[in-house]
Amino acid sequence: MSAAAERLRGQLLALEVPVEDGARDGELVVTLPGERKLRTVVSLVVGDRAVDVRAFVVRNPDENHEEVYRRLLRRNLRLPGLAYAIDGSGDVFLTGRVLLAGLDDRAVDELLGAVLAACDEPFDELLRLGFWTSIRREWTWRRTHGESTRNLEAFRAELEALDAAGEGVDPATTEPAGGALAPGDGPDRAG
C-alpha cells in the first residue's frame, strides 16, 4: 500500500472510522452509519494524485426510472465534488475524485460527511419513487404472515393509510415474484 493510502488510513482511524483494505490496489473501504439507510459502504481508491470515491446508493429502480434519475440529477447541482451516476445494471452510485494535495484531516471528515449525506438523505424518497409497488407487496406479505415490518418503518404511515382506505395490496397476490421483494430481502435499509 502506498504512503498516501497509509496516510489516509491514519486519518480515517483518527476520525474513529473503521477501515478495511479493499480488493483493488490502494483501495480502502469504510462503512458509515446512517439514519435512513442503515449503512453506506464507501470505496476510497488512492492513486498517485487523487482519491477516487464511490458509494452504492440504491439498486436499479423497479419503476419510475425517469423521475428517480431526474431527482438525482437535480441533487447533483448541490453536491460538492460528488455526483450521482448509474452503472451498466442501472444501479445508482455516488462518485467523486478528490486531490490528495488538499486532503487534510478536516477535508477527509467533510468528504465523508458529504458522501453520507448524499447517500442517506434521499434514500427514503428514492425507495418511495423507485420501489413503491415492491414496498406495498412486502408490507402486505409481512403483515399477512405475522413478520416484522421494522424495515418498512419509514413508510408505515402511508402504508397504513392505504390499508385503512382499502387500497392495500390483495394478500392473494403478494407472493414475491420477479422484481418483487422476497421476505427479508429488502428494502432492508442497508446498502
N, C-alpha and C positions, 0 to 999 in steps of 0.2 A: 504494500500500500504506500502511496506517495506521501511525502511530508505534508503536502496540502490536505490530503484526506485525513491524516492523523491529527492535524491541527483542527480540522472541522469536527472530528470525533471528540476531541478535548472540549471544544466549545459546546457541543451538544450535551456532553456529560456535565459540564459546569452549569448548564441550564436545567439539569436533572431530567433530561430527555433520554430514555433508554435508546440505545443504538445497537444495531447489528450489522454485520457485513452482508452486503448483497451478493447476488450471483455474478455480477459483472465486475470487472477490474475497476477499482476506485469507487465502488458503489457502497453507500451507507444507507440503511433503511431505518426509519423511525416510525413509531406509531403514536399518533396524537389522540387523546381522548376528546370526544365531542359531546354536545348536548343533544342534538337531533340525530346525528349519525354517531353511533356508539364509538367508532374509531375511524381515523383516517391514516392509512399507511402511505408514507412519503418516501420516494426514492430520491436520493441525492447522489448524483454521479459526478465525482470530482475529476475535472480534466486539467489540462495544463494552465488554462487561464480562467476557466469558468466552472460553475457548478450547474449541471442540468437538473431541474426539479420536475418531478412527475408524481401525481397523486390520483388514484382512482376516485371518481365522484359517484357515478351510478352506471349500471349496465344499460345497454341499448333499450330505450323505452319500447313498451309493447304497443303504445298508442300515442297519438298527438305529437309525433316527432317534430313537425314544423314549429309548434308552439313551444315545446321544450327547448329546441335549438334557438329560437328567437329570444327566449328569456335569457339563455346563456350568453348569446352574442351581446345583448344589451348590458349584461353584467360585466362583460369583457371591458367595456369602456371605463369601469370603475376599479379595475384591478391594477395594482402597482407591479408591473413587470411580469405578470402572470396572464394566462389566457386559457379558456376552456377549448378543448379540441376533442374530436372523435377519432377512434381508431378504425381499422378495417371492418370490425364487427359492429360498429356503431356505439360502442361503449364510450362514455364520457370521462375524460381525464382533465386534470388541471396541469398545465405545463409552464415552464419558465426557464430562464437562464440568468444567472447572477455572476458578475465578475468576481473572481477571487480577491482581487486587489481591494475591494471595498467591503469585504465580508468580515467585519469585526464582530465582537460578541453581540452588540446591540443589533446589528444588521441580521445576524442569524436568528435572534429572537423575533425580530419584526417579520422576517421571511416566514418562519414557522407560524406565527400568528396570522399572517395574511393567507397562507395556504389553508390553515384550519378554518378560518372564517369563510373562505371561498368554497370549501367543500361542505361545511356544516350548515351555514345559514340558509342556503336554498334547498337543502335536502328534502324536507317535507313537501315543499312546493313541487319539486321535480317528481317525487313519488306520486303526488296527487295528480299531476298532469300526465305523466307517462305510464302509470301503472294502476289507475283508479279501478278499472274492471277487475284486475287481479286482487287488489286490496279488498274490494267488496266480496269477491268469492272467498278469499282467505278468511275474512271476518265471519261470514256465514258458516263456512265449514267448521271453523274453530268453535263457534257458539253452538252449533248443532251437535258437535261431538264432545262438548264439555272441555275443550282445550283452552289453554291460556290465550288471552288476546293482548298480552303485555306488549308485544312487538308492534301492535297497531294502535297504541295508546294515543298517539298524535292525531289520529283520525276518529277517535271514539265518538265525539260529539256529532260529527257529520254522519257517521255510520248508524248511530242510534237514532238520529232524526229520520234517516231513510227507512229504518226498520219501523219506527213509530208511524210513519206515513204510508206504510205498506209498500214501500218501494225497494225493499231489500231484495237480495238475490234469492230465487227459488231454491230451497235446500236440495231438491231433487236434481238440480243441475250444477251443484257446486263441486263435484269431484274434480280435482285439478287435472287438467289435460292441456297439452300443447304448451302455450306460453303462460298458463295459469300457475299460480304458486302452489306448491305442494305443502302440506302441513309442516311447519317448522322450517320451511325453505326461505321465507322472507316475505315482504321486505324486512330483513332481520335487523335493520337499523345499523348494520355494520357495513364495512366496505372493504 
